[in-house]
Amino acid sequence: MIEPMRTPAGRARRDGWNWGPFTFRLPFYHTRLMWPEFLQGLLVSTATGLALVPLLMGYFGLSFEQAVTCTLLHSVLLVAALYVFGEPYAPGWNTAALPLVMAFVFSQYTQPEARFQAMTALSIGFAALVFVLGITGLGRRLMEWLPSTLKAGIILGAAIASFKQVFFDDAEKFLWTQPISTTVACAVCLVCLFSIPLHKLKHGNRGVMLLVSLGMLPGFAAAALVGPLVGEVDYQVQWGWMVPPVAETISRMSPFSIGWPSADMYLRAIPLVLITYVIQFGDWVTGDAVLRDGMPARRDDPVDIDPTRSHLALAIRNFISALVAPFFSTQGTLWTGVQVVVVQRWKEGPRAMRDLHSGMLSYYLMGLPFIYFLLPLLTAMKPLLGIAL
C-alpha cells in the first residue's frame, strides 16, 4: 500500500479543520476559486452529471425532475470527497463497473423498487468491503494475489457489456432515435480521447491541449449543433428556476421508504462488489501516479496520500448513498481526465494554481450544485441526454 506523503517536518500538511483522519476545507475560506477550472467544470459537469437521467427515467420509473434531483444528491456526495474528507483525487463514477452493474440489476429485477433495493445491497456491501479492507490492509494483499490477466479481462468484459447494451440491447430506445447526432458525438469523442496525432499536437498547442482536456464535451457540443440541423433535436427551453423535489425523490429510492434488500440480494451482490473493488483499486493506483508525477514541481504544496483515509471516505460516501439515493458505482474515487487536467496546471506553479485542493474544488464548482436549479440549462440539456448516455 502506498504510504502517506509527508512534509519535510514529518507532518502531513493540512490547510483545513481536522476531524479524525479527514480534513474539512471550507470552500472560499480554505480554498480559492480558480476561474479556468471553474469554467471548464461548469460545462463538463453539466453534460456528464446529467448522463444518468435517461437511465433513471427509463429503467427506474422516475420523472425528469426526480431524476435530476437524484443526480443532485449523487453530486453532493461525490464532491464531499474533496472538501469534507480532504481527498486529493478528482472524484468520479467507477465507470468501468457501471455496465456490469446495469447488466446485473436489469437482468435480475424488473420492478423499479426491486432495482433500487439491489442498488442499495450493492452500495452497502461495497461500503462494508472497502471499510474492512482499508483498516486491515487486506486490500493490498488482494491486489497482489489477483493476476494481471484477470484484471484486464474484467475491464475488457465491462467494455464489451457496455457496447452491447448501448448498440444492440437498447439501440431502438436511444441510438436509432438520434442516429446521426449520436454517430457524430461518438466520432468526435473517439478522436479527442484516443487520436495519437492529436495528442502529440497538444504539447505545443494550447488550443489542442484545451480541446483534449475537455474529454467528451467536444463530442457532446458537436451533437448539440448537428442535432437541430438534421431534425433529431428539438430544444424547448423553459425559463425560471427548478426546485428539486428532494423529499419526494428520496421516498422513491430510499430503503426506509421502499423496504430493505433481502438476504438473497446481498448474496447475489457479492461477486460484483468484489469485481468493483478490483477496478476501484486500479483508480487509486492511477490517481497516485498522476499526483506523484506532479509532486516534484510543487514542493511548496505537499499532498497527503493516505490509503486508509481514502478507503474510509469511500466507504462512508457509498453507505450514505445507499440510504438516500442508491445507484451503485456513482460514488467512485477518480475522474481520470479531470485529475490529469488539474494536476497539469498545478505543476505550472503557484502563479497558475495556489494549491491542488483549490484547483480540484473549483472544477467541481466549489461544491455548489447550482446547475441543478437552473431550469433553462436543464431543459436545454434534456433532448441531448440520450446522446450523452
Secondary structure per residue as TSV (DSSP state, phi and psi in degrees):
chain	resnum	aa	ss	phi	psi
A	1	M	-	360.0	141.6
A	2	I	-	-69.2	135.2
A	3	E	-	-82.3	152.3
A	4	P	-	-61.0	141.5
A	5	M	-	-78.8	127.2
A	6	R	-	-113.8	157.7
A	7	T	-	-78.4	166.3
A	8	P	T	-56.4	-27.1
A	9	A	T	-79.1	-1.2
A	10	G	S	85.1	11.8
A	11	R	S	-129.4	131.9
A	12	A	-	-65.5	132.4
A	13	R	-	-74.0	130.7
A	14	R	-	-139.0	99.3
A	15	D	-	-88.6	80.7
A	16	G	S	176.9	-166.7
A	17	W	E	-102.1	117.4
A	18	N	E	-78.1	137.8
A	19	W	E	-142.9	109.6
A	20	G	T	61.8	-134.9
A	21	P	T	-82.2	0.2
A	22	F	E	-103.9	167.1
A	23	T	E	-133.7	123.2
A	24	F	E	-92.5	124.0
A	25	R	-	-115.9	111.6
A	26	L	-	-72.5	121.6
A	27	P	B	-56.3	138.7
A	28	F	T	75.2	-12.6
A	29	Y	T	-106.2	-54.3
A	30	H	T	-90.7	-17.4
A	31	T	B	-127.5	151.4
A	32	R	-	-107.6	145.3
A	33	L	-	-72.5	123.9
A	34	M	-	-106.6	107.7
A	35	W	H	-60.9	-42.7
A	36	P	H	-57.5	-43.6
A	37	E	H	-69.9	-38.2
A	38	F	H	-61.9	-45.6
A	39	L	H	-67.7	-39.8
A	40	Q	H	-62.9	-45.7
A	41	G	H	-63.4	-33.0
A	42	L	H	-60.7	-41.0
A	43	L	H	-76.4	-49.4
A	44	V	H	-68.6	-42.6
A	45	S	H	-63.0	-36.4
A	46	T	H	-62.9	-44.6
A	47	A	H	-71.6	-49.5
A	48	T	H	-78.6	-32.9
A	49	G	H	-64.8	-27.0
A	50	L	T	-97.3	7.1
A	51	A	T	-65.2	-24.6
A	52	L	T	-82.4	-11.0
A	53	V	H	-56.8	-46.2
A	54	P	H	-60.2	-38.0
A	55	L	H	-64.6	-46.4
A	56	L	H	-64.3	-33.4
A	57	M	H	-78.1	-43.4
A	58	G	H	-79.8	-32.2
A	59	Y	H	-115.5	-13.5
A	60	F	H	-121.0	2.8
A	61	G	-	72.2	20.5
A	62	L	-	-87.7	151.5
A	63	S	-	-75.9	170.9
A	64	F	H	-60.0	-44.4
A	65	E	H	-64.0	-40.5
A	66	Q	H	-68.0	-38.9
A	67	A	H	-65.2	-40.8
A	68	V	H	-64.0	-40.3
A	69	T	H	-64.8	-39.2
A	70	C	H	-60.4	-42.6
A	71	T	H	-63.7	-37.3
A	72	L	H	-59.6	-45.1
A	73	L	H	-64.1	-41.1
A	74	H	H	-60.4	-42.8
A	75	S	H	-63.7	-43.2
A	76	V	H	-60.6	-44.6
A	77	L	H	-68.0	-37.0
A	78	L	H	-64.4	-48.7
A	79	V	H	-70.2	-20.7
A	80	A	H	-58.8	-24.3
A	81	A	H	-58.1	-31.6
A	82	L	H	-82.8	-54.3
A	83	Y	H	-97.5	-21.2
A	84	V	T	-89.2	-42.0
A	85	F	S	-103.1	-14.8
A	86	G	-	75.7	29.8
A	87	E	-	-74.5	145.5
A	88	P	S	-93.9	12.6
A	89	Y	S	-106.3	148.6
A	90	A	-	-77.2	108.1
A	91	P	-	-71.3	150.1
A	92	G	-	-162.2	-178.4
A	93	W	-	-69.8	157.2
A	94	N	-	-86.2	77.7
A	95	T	G	-61.6	-39.4
A	96	A	G	-63.6	-26.1
A	97	A	G	-85.5	-18.3
A	98	L	H	-58.9	-43.9
A	99	P	H	-61.9	-37.5
A	100	L	H	-65.9	-39.7
A	101	V	H	-63.4	-46.5
A	102	M	H	-63.5	-42.8
A	103	A	H	-61.7	-41.3
A	104	F	H	-65.4	-50.2
A	105	V	H	-69.1	-44.2
A	106	F	H	-71.0	-32.2
A	107	S	H	-80.6	-27.3
A	108	Q	H	-92.3	-28.6
A	109	Y	-	-135.3	142.9
A	110	T	-	-111.8	-26.1
A	111	Q	S	-91.0	142.8
A	112	P	H	-55.2	-40.9
A	113	E	H	-62.6	-43.5
A	114	A	H	-66.2	-35.7
A	115	R	H	-67.5	-40.3
A	116	F	H	-66.6	-35.6
A	117	Q	H	-65.0	-38.9
A	118	A	H	-64.5	-39.8
A	119	M	H	-62.8	-37.0
A	120	T	H	-64.4	-44.1
A	121	A	H	-61.5	-42.9
A	122	L	H	-63.5	-44.9
A	123	S	H	-66.0	-43.6
A	124	I	H	-67.9	-42.3
A	125	G	H	-61.5	-42.2
A	126	F	H	-66.7	-41.6
A	127	A	H	-60.6	-42.6
A	128	A	H	-65.3	-42.8
A	129	L	H	-63.7	-47.8
A	130	V	H	-62.7	-39.9
A	131	F	H	-62.4	-48.5
A	132	V	H	-67.1	-46.3
A	133	L	H	-65.7	-31.7
A	134	G	H	-70.2	-46.4
A	135	I	H	-80.6	-18.1
A	136	T	H	-99.7	-16.0
A	137	G	S	81.0	7.0
A	138	L	H	-70.7	-20.5
A	139	G	H	-60.5	-41.3
A	140	R	H	-63.0	-41.8
A	141	R	H	-66.0	-37.6
A	142	L	H	-61.6	-44.3
A	143	M	H	-68.2	-32.3
A	144	E	H	-68.8	-32.9
A	145	W	H	-78.2	-34.7
A	146	L	S	-71.5	122.4
A	147	P	-	-64.5	147.3
A	148	S	H	-62.8	-34.2
A	149	T	H	-64.4	-35.8
A	150	L	H	-69.1	-39.9
A	151	K	H	-60.1	-45.7
A	152	A	H	-63.8	-38.7
A	153	G	H	-64.0	-38.2
A	154	I	H	-63.3	-46.4
A	155	I	H	-66.9	-40.5
A	156	L	H	-64.5	-40.9
A	157	G	H	-61.5	-38.7
A	158	A	H	-63.5	-41.0
A	159	A	H	-65.1	-42.9
A	160	I	H	-64.7	-41.7
A	161	A	H	-62.1	-40.2
A	162	S	H	-65.3	-44.3
A	163	F	H	-59.7	-46.1
A	164	K	H	-63.5	-40.9
A	165	Q	I	-62.7	-44.5
A	166	V	I	-80.7	-44.4
A	167	F	I	-93.5	-8.5
A	168	F	I	-127.6	-63.0
A	169	D	I	-62.3	-44.4
A	170	D	T	-110.4	21.6
A	171	A	T	-61.5	-42.9
A	172	E	T	-66.5	-30.4
A	173	K	T	-79.4	-32.5
A	174	F	T	-122.5	-60.0
A	175	L	G	-61.6	-49.8
A	176	W	G	-77.4	-8.7
A	177	T	G	-80.5	-25.6
A	178	Q	S	-141.5	61.0
A	179	P	H	-65.0	-43.4
A	180	I	H	-69.0	-47.6
A	181	S	H	-61.3	-41.9
A	182	T	H	-66.3	-40.0
A	183	T	H	-64.3	-43.2
A	184	V	H	-61.3	-44.7
A	185	A	H	-60.9	-45.2
A	186	C	H	-63.8	-42.3
A	187	A	H	-63.7	-46.9
A	188	V	H	-65.4	-40.0
A	189	C	H	-62.2	-43.7
A	190	L	H	-61.7	-41.4
A	191	V	H	-65.4	-47.6
A	192	C	H	-66.7	-33.8
A	193	L	H	-89.1	-34.2
A	194	F	H	-126.5	0.7
A	195	S	-	-72.0	115.7
A	196	I	H	-65.5	-45.3
A	197	P	H	-59.5	-39.9
A	198	L	H	-65.1	-40.9
A	199	H	H	-69.7	-26.7
A	200	K	H	-70.2	-33.9
A	201	L	H	-71.4	-23.0
A	202	K	T	-66.3	-22.2
A	203	H	T	-70.5	-23.5
A	204	G	T	-118.8	7.1
A	205	N	-	-138.1	112.5
A	206	R	H	-67.2	-31.2
A	207	G	H	-64.7	-44.1
A	208	V	H	-66.1	-38.7
A	209	M	H	-61.3	-41.9
A	210	L	H	-64.7	-41.8
A	211	L	H	-60.6	-46.6
A	212	V	H	-66.6	-37.4
A	213	S	H	-67.0	-20.5
A	214	L	T	-80.4	-2.6
A	215	G	T	62.1	-120.4
A	216	M	T	-85.0	-6.8
A	217	L	H	-60.3	-41.8
A	218	P	H	-57.9	-39.0
A	219	G	H	-64.8	-40.7
A	220	F	H	-64.4	-41.8
A	221	A	H	-65.3	-39.6
A	222	A	H	-62.2	-42.1
A	223	A	H	-65.3	-35.5
A	224	A	H	-65.4	-30.1
A	225	L	H	-83.7	-40.2
A	226	V	H	-75.9	-37.1
A	227	G	H	-51.4	-51.4
A	228	P	H	-64.9	-31.0
A	229	L	H	-67.9	-31.9
A	230	V	T	-102.0	6.3
A	231	G	T	77.1	18.3
A	232	E	S	-97.3	-13.9
A	233	V	-	-128.9	130.2
A	234	D	-	-126.9	109.3
A	235	Y	-	-81.0	128.2
A	236	Q	-	-128.1	78.4
A	237	V	-	-75.7	131.7
A	238	Q	-	-110.8	140.5
A	239	W	-	-99.2	150.6
A	240	G	S	126.8	-163.1
A	241	W	B	-118.1	146.9
A	242	M	-	-105.5	128.6
A	243	V	-	-98.2	105.0
A	244	P	-	-59.0	128.8
A	245	P	-	-78.4	75.1
A	246	V	H	-62.3	-52.9
A	247	A	H	-61.4	-42.7
A	248	E	H	-63.2	-40.9
A	249	T	H	-68.5	-45.0
A	250	I	H	-60.9	-36.9
A	251	S	H	-65.9	-21.8
A	252	R	H	-83.9	-15.6
A	253	M	H	-121.4	-35.4
A	254	S	-	-66.5	139.6
A	255	P	H	-63.3	-20.8
A	256	F	H	-67.8	-21.7
A	257	S	H	-103.4	-44.5
A	258	I	H	-98.4	-4.9
A	259	G	-	104.1	155.4
A	260	W	-	-87.4	155.0
A	261	P	-	-61.5	150.3
A	262	S	-	-77.6	166.0
A	263	A	H	-60.5	-35.2
A	264	D	H	-62.9	-37.4
A	265	M	H	-63.2	-42.5
A	266	Y	H	-63.2	-41.0
A	267	L	H	-66.9	-42.2
A	268	R	H	-66.3	-25.5
A	269	A	H	-78.6	-17.7
A	270	I	H	-56.9	-50.1
A	271	P	H	-58.3	-42.5
A	272	L	H	-69.3	-34.1
A	273	V	H	-62.3	-43.2
A	274	L	H	-65.0	-43.4
A	275	I	H	-62.2	-42.3
A	276	T	H	-63.5	-35.7
A	277	Y	H	-65.5	-38.5
A	278	V	H	-60.0	-46.2
A	279	I	H	-64.0	-41.4
A	280	Q	H	-60.9	-41.7
A	281	F	H	-61.1	-37.3
A	282	G	H	-61.7	-35.2
A	283	D	H	-64.7	-40.3
A	284	W	H	-62.3	-42.6
A	285	V	H	-61.3	-44.1
A	286	T	H	-63.5	-47.1
A	287	G	H	-60.6	-41.6
A	288	D	H	-64.2	-39.4
A	289	A	H	-63.4	-42.0
A	290	V	H	-64.1	-43.1
A	291	L	H	-64.2	-46.5
A	292	R	H	-66.5	-26.2
A	293	D	H	-67.3	-31.5
A	294	G	H	-93.2	-15.5
A	295	M	G	-59.9	-40.8
A	296	P	G	-59.1	-28.2
A	297	A	G	-83.6	-11.5
A	298	R	-	-130.8	61.2
A	299	R	T	-64.5	-20.8
A	300	D	T	-76.3	-12.9
A	301	D	S	-132.5	73.1
A	302	P	-	-60.6	143.5
A	303	V	-	-112.3	133.1
A	304	D	-	-93.2	105.1
A	305	I	-	-98.1	111.3
A	306	D	-	-131.9	101.8
A	307	P	H	-59.9	-36.2
A	308	T	H	-63.1	-46.1
A	309	R	H	-60.3	-42.0
A	310	S	H	-62.7	-42.0
A	311	H	H	-63.1	-46.3
A	312	L	H	-65.0	-42.6
A	313	A	H	-62.3	-42.8
A	314	L	H	-65.1	-40.1
A	315	A	H	-63.5	-43.9
A	316	I	H	-63.8	-44.8
A	317	R	H	-63.4	-41.5
A	318	N	H	-68.4	-35.3
A	319	F	H	-67.8	-44.2
A	320	I	H	-64.1	-40.9
A	321	S	H	-59.7	-39.0
A	322	A	H	-61.4	-28.2
A	323	L	H	-87.1	-28.5
A	324	V	H	-117.3	-36.3
A	325	A	S	-149.0	68.9
A	326	P	-	-68.9	114.6
A	327	F	-	-151.0	96.5
A	328	F	T	-64.3	142.7
A	329	S	T	83.7	3.7
A	330	T	S	-83.7	-12.8
A	331	Q	S	-106.9	69.9
A	332	G	-	-97.0	-165.8
A	333	T	S	-106.2	-34.8
A	334	L	-	-133.2	130.1
A	335	W	-	-106.3	97.8
A	336	T	H	-58.1	-45.3
A	337	G	H	-59.3	-44.1
A	338	V	H	-67.2	-40.3
A	339	Q	H	-57.9	-45.4
A	340	V	H	-66.8	-44.5
A	341	V	H	-61.8	-47.0
A	342	V	H	-68.2	-43.9
A	343	V	H	-65.3	-35.2
A	344	Q	H	-59.9	-43.9
A	345	R	H	-75.1	-32.7
A	346	W	H	-60.0	-36.5
A	347	K	T	-65.6	-20.1
A	348	E	T	-73.7	-10.2
A	349	G	-	114.2	174.1
A	350	P	T	-60.9	-29.0
A	351	R	T	-67.8	-33.1
A	352	A	T	-79.8	-41.4
A	353	M	-	-151.5	118.2
A	354	R	S	-56.6	-47.4
A	355	D	-	-154.4	160.4
A	356	L	H	-61.3	-42.3
A	357	H	H	-66.1	-32.9
A	358	S	H	-64.4	-42.8
A	359	G	H	-65.2	-44.1
A	360	M	H	-61.8	-50.4
A	361	L	H	-67.8	-32.2
A	362	S	H	-63.6	-38.4
A	363	Y	H	-63.2	-29.6
A	364	Y	T	-99.0	31.0
A	365	L	G	58.2	35.3
A	366	M	G	56.9	28.0
A	367	G	G	74.9	11.5
A	368	L	-	-104.9	104.0
A	369	P	-	-81.2	52.3
A	370	F	G	-70.2	-19.6
A	371	I	G	-63.1	-24.7
A	372	Y	G	-80.3	-1.1
A	373	F	G	-106.0	-8.1
A	374	L	B	-90.9	99.8
A	375	L	H	-61.6	-40.3
A	376	P	H	-59.0	-41.8
A	377	L	H	-67.2	-44.0
A	378	L	H	-65.9	-43.9
A	379	T	H	-71.5	-30.3
A	380	A	H	-68.6	-32.3
A	381	M	H	-80.5	-21.5
A	382	K	G	-55.1	-47.6
A	383	P	G	-71.1	-7.0
A	384	L	G	-101.6	-3.4
A	385	L	H	-68.6	-32.3
A	386	G	H	-64.1	-34.9
A	387	I	H	-69.4	-40.9
A	388	A	H	-61.0	-36.9
A	389	L	-	-66.5	360.0
